[in-house]
Structures are given as structure tokens and as C-alpha cells.
């Protein structure tokens, strides 16, 4: 497992005067994995990835990128990172193609490869037909996509995306999320910071909940939910539910409780996806008339609330 | 090296794409050089002022000057008014014919005709015209004196003198230059303005160009560059080279345009090129310093205008340092413009070579190194946020 690790960050610390922005943050990312740093504004996400990317000198800790130590002066590891900063970092008075070519030169890409790769990236980010227009003429979403395209250009081992969908229209946002999913499926390791819970749930293999400069918890969504003792909730509206059916439901694996009320049942379960088919089978065999089913899975918002005592957007 | 060139190339590209560049970099400098040239040289039909004290000889001189088709004659009531008009550039030159000249000459005493001109190439040409007019009038005076000396009636002698004047040998009119000329007579009307404005605009373009560097920082481009396998030293070198090229382009443009349009003499080509390069380095250093110190381009732009024009004035780009007091000249040496203007003065007015201006070049490169060192230190801090 260790050999497949693209990034290993251990005990990162950074203070700005009296403000301790990051206090011992550790996480790792493997090949093909999308790791999310989920936390509100000011939680220490950008400071953490600035240290990971070698942009910010850290006060403590270690960053290993593909086994090489990353510092502000180390150039080798920077070749393996594609950084997509939160604020748009593109030249508005250059075209998309010129912006990409400029950064291609900074990554020392051979000329022939650069020409080919620029065309490929323009296709990936959907800007091929506007490649020769100045970036200042683009919509906000197009600028965001160009911002991401620059990070992809040199085929990095680790793509670092710092809140890439902030201020983006829903259509462009979806396009960006699809691109990240596609890159991850191709084996690229992705470090994704966001304060949008739904993005972290959709994209990330594992999530680190970060607040006040510390990782409060880390794991898959399921692991995090279980960590804080949250359960899935299944609501079934049904008629003719006998006591024997309720007993049988209570005996199902993964069911914590069954609460009948007027014309409906509420089941608290570990995994709704696993329990629901069994529950339906039981009700069917007991001749209950099911008219509707709804499932509520505890989300990362609830986990965050549990861990920090506040909502993500506080 | 290719990364440095890439960063510099992008800087130049962005500079040339800025619409305000067309006016401020390409139109304005040439317009100002033209304006200053007009101040120094007037038009193609130079105006000659004359303040006459009256009398036969004076009227004769004025009539002879008035008959010259190549000049416009403007009469003034007093010599003081004439002097002011020449000093303020309303006239290319002036002639002062004193009162009582007839009596002085009749008594056999010498009489003086005053001539003042502006320090450009037109003055000496007008001086020749005035000398000829005075010499023409003098021929008849000599003929009249000759007849009176033989016992003839003065008025009849004067009439007869007009007839015999052509037979009298040419009179030698001696021209005495009063005071020391600030500029050589060979200096073209655009020569002074071109070099001083070149220095002013090169520096100003450098400073205002620092806004692009600040924008790069604000856009996060400088930080993003630092996130690539590009050392901070390379980024700084690229940015500095970009500023250098921009300032050099400004200087080269003014130099070439003034040669083509106004036939400006820039002196020894090697010396002029060396001065251009040295001052481009100064401009680039100043631009890097401004770009690293100021937080936003509005702030930098305001200070840039004040600093650019202030240092230009102090360094002799508004008024030649030859007109400065000694103490002001000592202060002016702290402005890099002074050394650039001095270098061009040596090249253009005193036919110096690159060897002669080595001290000026050395001081300019010294300015550039100091400015660049401070800017690099500051910029490194900004990029790494240490």
C-alpha cells in the first residue's frame, strides 16, 4: 500500500503570528484516490495544500511526494503536482492556448508534446472552440475550466484542486465534477478541498474533516458516519403490518430499531442499502400494503456538526 | 534560460496588448519631442525680431532685412521686449539697432548692432543674414564719408554714395559672440528634446509597467509559477527581463522614430546603444521595486507618475542641467536620469565615444543593481510569504 502512495503529509504546522492556521495535519493519498479536505472557510485547507504544493514554508511536519521531500525550493517534486488554486490564476489578456503554452514551458514540456497536449487539454476542459479567444472574454465557468486545464497540462501524478467550484454556475460545476471523476478513474491522485459537503460525498474516496487547523476525523463517508454513531433512517408507509412482521424486521441483520406509528414504520439501520431489500421482502411475505418508502442517509454535514458542533457554512 | 525567456515574452506580449500602450508609449513621446523641437526651432520660416532706435542707417538695415523673403520680420518697441520674445521662443533671433547710430557714424565712431538668438541651428543662419544686411548698409556709409571727406555736401554725398557704393571694396563686419554658448550651434532643434524625453519616457514606462507585475501577483500568477518546477530566481529573472525588454522597446522606439522623423543626431551609435541598455536596466530595476513593494496597481500608478516626472525633472529631462545651480546639480546626481542625460549630452553635443561615457554607464548599472537587489529580496518574501 505504501508504495502506491503518491502523497504523504505528516504533522503539518503553520502559524501566522499568533494565529495557528494548521496544527499537525496528516493525511495520505494513493494512486487513483480522490481525497477530500472538507471544512468551512478558514479551517486551514488552503494553508495545508500550499504547504503540500511547496508554495508555503511550513513550520513543522513533512511532505513526501512520490517519496521525494517537498519544500518551497525543491523543483523535482513540483513536476509531479498540478496545482489548481482557488482564485483564478490565468492571464486574462492571453488566450487559453497561450496560457496553456506558457505553463507548458514552465513545466519544461518538449515543444511537439506541448502542442499536442494543449489541444488535448482544451478538449478535456471544453474550450477547444474558444482556444484563441482571450481569457478576459470568457464566462466565469470557462475561466474556471481553463484554471483547471493548466493544472492538468503536464499529466501530474497528483492534482491539487482548491475549491474549484466556488462561484461557478451549476452547468460548469457539473462539468468540473465530471472531469475530476474522469481523471480519478484514469488513475490520477486528487487532493480536493471544498466546503460543499455534496461535492466531497460525490467525488472523494476518503474525506478528512478539517476545522481550526486540525483533522478532526478521516475515512470513507461510511466510516465517518459510523465513527460518530449516525444511522440510516428508512421510512415505510404501509397498511396491514402485523406484530409478527415487526418482530421479523427487528431480527434482520443491521437493524437497530423499528418504530411503528400511525400507518408507517421507521427503521434505524446501519446500511439502508443492505437492509431495505430484506425489509421489503419481510413486509411482502406478511401481506403488508406498502405505499411509499423513503431513505435518509446521514451526510457529512451531520458528521461535521457532530464533530465540531457547528455547520459547514458557519 | 528558456523559462526566463518565456516569462519575459509573456510580459512583452501583455504590454503590447494593452490599449493604453499605443498612446502613452508610441504617440505621446513623439508628440512631446515634436513640441519641444518647435519650441527650440520654430518653423521653416524663422521669425526675426528687430528693435530699431531710428535713423537713416537703422531704417536701411531694417529695410534690407525686411526684403529677405526667407524670414519673417517682427518689429519691437524696445530691446527688452525683443530679448523676452527670444528667450521665450517666440522668435528665433533678434536684432537691436541702437538710437543715434547716424550721428555716431557721421562722427567717425564705430557703432554696434546687437544680435541674440536661441541655442539651435537657426540662430547662426539668421546671423549670416543680419551680417549681410549690416554690411550692405555700411557700404553706403563708407561711400558718404568718402564724399564728405572730399568737401561734398553731406546730403548730396549720401545720394551719390548710393550710386557709387557698389564700387567701394567690401567692408569687414566683425561678429563678436557675447557670453558662453550652452549648446553647440550644430545642435539640431530636436536633439535636446529627443534625448531628455527618451530618458523620461523610458523610466516612466518602466514604472507604470510595474502595474502588470502587481496584477500578476494579484492574479496569483506569480505564486502559480512558483508552484511549477521553476525556481524563484528564474521567475524573478524572467520578470526582470520582461521589464527590461519593455523599457528597451520604449527607448528604441523613440530613438528610431526621432531619427526617421526628425533626423535627430544620437551621437556615437555604440555609445547610444550602451546608454540605452544601461538605462533600460535602471528602468527595469525601478519597475521590479515598485512591483514588489506596492499592494495594488492604482497605488503604484500614482506614485509612479510622481516619481517618474519628479526624478526626470531633477535629472535634467525637463530643463537642461546646464541651467541648474551647482548645489542642485549635486542633488541631481542622485537621480539616475542625470547620468543618462549626461551620457547623451556627451555623445550628442561633445562627440563622445562609449569609452568617454564609461563613468555614466557605470553609475547607471550601479543604480540598476541596487534597485534589482532590493526588489528581488522583497519579491522573494512576497512569493514565499515567509
Interface residues (C-beta under 8 A of the other chain):
Chain A: X53 X54 X55 X56 X57 X72 X73 X75 X76 X78 X79 X81 X83 X85 X87 X88 X89 X90 X91 X92 X93 X94 X98 X102 X103 X105 X106 X107 X108 X150
Chain B: X2 X3 X6 X10 X13 X14 X17 X18 X216 X219 X220 X221 X223 X224 X225 X226 X227 X228 X229 X230 X231 X232 X384 X385 X386
